[in-house]
């Protein structure tokens, strides 16, 4: 057990970031039915924003100051790239987000260069030892920031007026417009929240492994996480993130030595097996259409 616990802690550490990133992805999909293929680049832009501010400030204030520009970035993406395409063919919207990913990928390389960059300062040390097992500072910060933010967002969507309006728009956008709900403004806010969550996840990743295009690869994990939890379930995204994080850690401990590369394929294999039994994911709702 002492040998296994560090792997489980590492799985929960990554799972917190998976869940945080998937929350923003599912939130956008639920509100607008848009699959944001640029979510990995949102992660990258947020990490670079944090890196730039960390050149002048300690990392924690830099992270906090990076959140408002990230929210504004999400608003601009919704206004400039997404809103003109809403209501058109779904393939056009998908291609637009793929094109946006390419633009952001090239833009970050032009602005910051292709080299891996390390943050000059780190987060305050919070690591501790319990029962003979050392819990690293990274794990503490990931859980300390990601889990409360995820739970607060769930509460916001379920209990607040804003959450009720988002759910109303996701159910029937035309009816919401007819009732006078400011749909455009709320949907822009959803994209802003998605960019904000991606920035938080990107900053935590950058603090551990630096800032570079390796973060985009990490962002690809959002797709199996979101599908596993259910594309219409915000809470399911958080649970699925932790689940896949732990499964990856167990695979790294027990399977990777026998089957090299299996851990990388594991999230997609798990999603495939679950979808054979539950096509809408673990927590997704079955859609019934009457014709």
Wavefront OBJ file of the C-alpha trace (Angstrom):
o trace
v 0.000 0.000 0.000
v 2.877 2.371 0.790
v 4.208 1.686 -2.710
v 0.794 2.200 -4.331
v -0.239 5.423 -2.573
v 2.218 7.715 -4.426
v 0.754 6.511 -7.730
v -2.785 7.134 -6.498
v -1.828 10.609 -5.332
v -0.294 11.280 -8.739
v -3.483 10.004 -10.401
v -5.647 12.329 -8.327
v -3.236 15.182 -9.101
v -3.639 14.737 -12.855
v -7.320 13.860 -12.488
v -8.027 17.225 -10.865
v -6.657 18.985 -13.947
v -8.489 16.618 -16.321
v -11.742 17.378 -14.544
v -11.129 21.120 -14.466
v -10.415 21.275 -18.187
v -13.329 18.971 -19.023
v -15.674 21.198 -17.007
v -15.025 24.094 -19.371
v -15.364 21.848 -22.412
v -18.678 20.327 -21.280
v -20.026 23.706 -20.190
v -19.530 25.088 -23.705
v -21.022 21.993 -25.331
v -24.048 21.958 -23.045
v -24.824 25.636 -23.574
v -24.056 25.938 -27.302
v -23.748 22.357 -28.673
v -20.312 23.345 -29.987
v -17.450 20.836 -29.708
v -14.466 23.049 -28.965
v -11.479 21.334 -30.593
v -9.320 24.293 -29.556
v -9.558 23.482 -25.841
v -5.913 22.355 -25.773
v -4.872 25.703 -27.229
v -6.987 27.493 -24.602
v -4.868 25.619 -22.061
v -1.691 26.728 -23.851
v -2.701 30.401 -24.097
v -3.606 30.464 -20.405
v -0.264 28.931 -19.468
v 1.622 31.494 -21.553
v -0.372 34.347 -20.000
v 0.582 33.076 -16.556
v 4.217 32.642 -17.619
v 4.411 36.230 -18.910
v 2.994 37.676 -15.698
v 5.238 35.435 -13.583
v 8.261 37.233 -15.064
v 7.236 40.235 -12.961
v 5.274 38.718 -10.078
v 5.298 35.628 -7.860
v 3.404 32.765 -9.438
v 0.255 32.859 -7.313
v -0.491 36.585 -7.965
v 0.466 36.032 -11.611
v -2.072 33.208 -11.855
v -4.819 35.314 -10.301
v -4.055 38.250 -12.607
v -4.085 35.953 -15.654
v -7.709 34.918 -15.053
v -9.448 38.191 -16.133
v -7.528 38.404 -19.472
v -8.306 34.727 -20.027
v -12.003 35.383 -19.464
v -11.834 38.276 -21.933
v -10.036 36.010 -24.412
v -12.939 33.539 -24.194
v -15.425 36.353 -24.816
v -13.516 37.480 -27.914
v -13.342 33.939 -29.285
v -17.088 33.537 -28.881
v -17.820 36.893 -30.476
v -15.369 36.621 -33.362
v -15.294 32.922 -34.274
v -18.301 31.134 -32.831
v -21.275 33.479 -32.850
v -21.223 34.119 -36.632
v -21.469 30.346 -37.200
v -24.188 29.462 -34.702
v -27.201 27.926 -36.412
v -25.172 26.737 -39.398
v -24.127 23.235 -40.286
v -22.417 21.509 -37.360
v -19.486 20.549 -39.589
v -18.810 24.238 -40.289
v -18.639 24.986 -36.565
v -16.328 22.016 -35.940
v -14.018 23.109 -38.747
v -14.005 26.639 -37.333
v -12.803 25.417 -33.928
v -10.137 23.253 -35.616
v -9.020 26.304 -37.606
v -9.017 28.358 -34.411
v -6.766 25.728 -32.807
v -4.293 26.055 -35.685
v -4.345 29.864 -35.468
v -3.734 29.845 -31.716
v -1.024 27.204 -32.057
v 0.853 29.273 -34.621
v 0.179 32.536 -32.816
v 1.666 31.333 -29.540
v 4.800 30.164 -31.351
v 5.158 33.578 -33.003
v 4.724 35.448 -29.720
v 6.610 33.221 -27.295
v 8.706 30.977 -29.532
v 8.707 27.178 -29.855
v 11.078 26.460 -26.942
v 9.926 25.039 -23.635
v 9.849 27.777 -21.004
v 9.984 27.353 -17.244
v 8.323 29.675 -14.794
v 10.889 31.680 -12.801
v 8.956 31.234 -9.555
v 6.869 28.406 -8.190
v 3.871 28.104 -5.935
v 4.527 28.158 -2.178
v 5.608 24.789 -0.796
v 2.690 22.876 0.766
v 4.001 19.310 0.619
v 3.705 17.165 3.738
v 4.244 13.622 4.940
v 1.447 11.481 6.340
v 1.709 7.848 7.387
v 5.076 7.424 5.754
v 3.825 8.741 2.401
v 4.953 12.117 1.084
v 2.251 14.228 -0.558
v 4.013 16.628 -2.947
v 3.201 20.315 -3.100
v 1.915 19.966 -6.673
v -0.755 17.495 -5.566
v -1.862 19.767 -2.734
v -2.136 22.816 -4.993
v -3.966 20.927 -7.748
v -6.568 19.602 -5.339
v -6.705 22.849 -3.352
v -7.472 24.941 -6.441
v -9.152 22.590 -8.904
v -11.572 20.766 -6.613
v -13.136 23.832 -4.895
v -13.399 25.653 -8.236
v -15.117 22.646 -9.816
v -17.529 22.235 -6.900
v -18.286 25.971 -6.859
v -19.062 25.872 -10.565
v -21.441 22.955 -10.021
v -23.169 24.906 -7.256
v -23.317 27.983 -9.486
v -25.003 26.053 -12.295
v -27.524 24.374 -10.015
v -28.443 27.112 -7.564
v -27.647 30.555 -8.969
v -29.758 32.632 -11.324
v -26.963 32.536 -13.895
v -26.881 28.749 -13.762
v -30.641 28.541 -14.249
v -30.377 30.797 -17.307
v -27.548 28.686 -18.767
v -29.608 25.529 -18.299
v -32.658 27.203 -19.842
v -30.642 28.197 -22.920
v -29.159 24.714 -23.226
v -32.633 23.201 -23.212
v -34.438 25.560 -25.625
v -32.519 28.556 -26.915
v -35.408 29.906 -29.028
v -37.786 29.750 -26.048
v -35.163 31.482 -23.886
v -34.909 34.292 -26.430
v -38.689 34.617 -26.511
v -38.729 34.995 -22.715
v -36.268 37.889 -22.890
v -33.197 36.032 -21.592
v -29.980 37.784 -22.806
v -28.794 34.680 -24.604
v -25.856 36.209 -26.460
v -24.369 37.719 -23.314
v -24.757 34.531 -21.298
v -23.252 32.332 -24.009
v -20.281 34.688 -24.256
v -19.854 34.316 -20.496
v -19.841 30.535 -20.855
v -16.931 30.737 -23.306
v -15.181 33.119 -20.939
v -15.590 30.637 -18.076
v -14.224 27.847 -20.269
v -11.098 29.894 -21.050
v -10.727 30.801 -17.367
v -10.840 27.131 -16.295
v -8.355 26.195 -19.026
v -6.020 28.962 -17.797
v -6.158 27.670 -14.239
v -5.344 24.142 -15.424
v -2.613 25.441 -17.742
v -0.965 27.469 -14.976
v -0.869 24.464 -12.631
v 0.632 22.330 -15.390
v 3.166 25.012 -16.288
v 4.276 25.246 -12.664
v 5.164 21.541 -12.756
v 6.482 20.913 -16.274
v 7.042 24.265 -17.968
v 5.166 25.928 -20.811
v 5.326 24.484 -24.305
v 3.294 22.667 -26.875
v 3.391 19.525 -24.767
v 0.439 21.132 -22.966
v -1.686 20.776 -26.097
v -1.152 16.998 -25.906
v -2.363 17.079 -22.305
v -5.393 19.031 -23.487
v -6.379 16.193 -25.820
v -7.221 14.120 -22.722
v -10.273 16.334 -22.282
v -12.129 14.464 -25.034
v -12.179 10.996 -23.416
v -12.854 12.587 -20.020
v -15.838 14.583 -21.298
v -17.259 11.655 -23.266
v -16.816 9.264 -20.350
v -18.606 11.568 -17.917
v -21.294 12.509 -20.447
v -21.161 15.499 -22.770
v -24.196 17.045 -21.091
v -23.076 16.377 -17.501
v -20.914 19.026 -15.867
v -20.602 17.008 -12.668
v -19.789 13.898 -14.682
v -16.778 15.678 -16.198
v -15.287 16.250 -12.746
v -15.864 12.651 -11.627
v -14.561 11.212 -14.912
v -11.416 13.325 -14.633
v -10.515 11.815 -11.272
v -11.489 8.328 -12.459
v -9.268 8.423 -15.529
v -6.438 9.984 -13.559
v -6.470 7.097 -11.064
v -6.787 4.472 -13.808
v -3.782 5.971 -15.590
v -1.790 5.846 -12.361
v -2.684 2.184 -11.778
v -1.773 1.387 -15.368
v 1.559 3.141 -14.932
v 2.232 1.058 -11.829
v 1.113 -2.395 -12.966
v 0.800 -2.510 -16.777
v 3.242 -0.094 -18.384
v 6.304 -2.286 -17.786
v 4.599 -5.190 -19.570
v 2.814 -3.219 -22.294
v 4.764 -0.012 -23.053
v 2.499 2.773 -24.293
v -0.653 1.225 -22.829
v -1.154 4.102 -20.381
v -1.420 6.623 -23.225
v -4.111 4.556 -24.941
v -5.978 3.688 -21.732
v -8.365 6.712 -21.605
v -9.612 6.047 -25.125
v -9.927 2.308 -24.451
v -11.960 2.966 -21.297
v -14.239 5.346 -23.190
v -14.771 2.765 -25.936
v -15.720 0.057 -23.447
v -18.078 2.336 -21.496
v -19.800 3.626 -24.639
v -20.600 0.047 -25.678
v -22.720 -0.204 -22.520
v -23.755 3.436 -21.960
v -23.717 5.386 -25.250
v -24.348 8.669 -23.400
v -21.484 8.245 -20.915
v -21.556 7.423 -17.226
v -23.684 10.416 -16.209
v -25.125 11.618 -19.520
v -28.866 11.727 -20.084
v -30.503 9.673 -22.792
v -32.178 11.919 -25.335
v -35.640 10.803 -26.407
v -37.126 12.379 -29.525
v -40.794 12.054 -30.393
v -41.628 11.996 -34.072
l 1 2 3 4 5 6 7 8 9 10 11 12 13 14 15 16 17 18 19 20 21 22 23 24 25 26 27 28 29 30 31 32 33 34 35 36 37 38 39 40 41 42 43 44 45 46 47 48 49 50 51 52 53 54 55 56 57 58 59 60 61 62 63 64 65 66 67 68 69 70 71 72 73 74 75 76 77 78 79 80 81 82 83 84 85 86 87 88 89 90 91 92 93 94 95 96 97 98 99 100 101 102 103 104 105 106 107 108 109 110 111 112 113 114 115 116 117 118 119 120 121 122 123 124 125 126 127 128 129 130 131 132 133 134 135 136 137 138 139 140 141 142 143 144 145 146 147 148 149 150 151 152 153 154 155 156 157 158 159 160 161 162 163 164 165 166 167 168 169 170 171 172 173 174 175 176 177 178 179 180 181 182 183 184 185 186 187 188 189 190 191 192 193 194 195 196 197 198 199 200 201 202 203 204 205 206 207 208 209 210 211 212 213 214 215 216 217 218 219 220 221 222 223 224 225 226 227 228 229 230 231 232 233 234 235 236 237 238 239 240 241 242 243 244 245 246 247 248 249 250 251 252 253 254 255 256 257 258 259 260 261 262 263 264 265 266 267 268 269 270 271 272 273 274 275 276 277 278 279 280 281 282 283 284 285 286 287 288 289 290 291
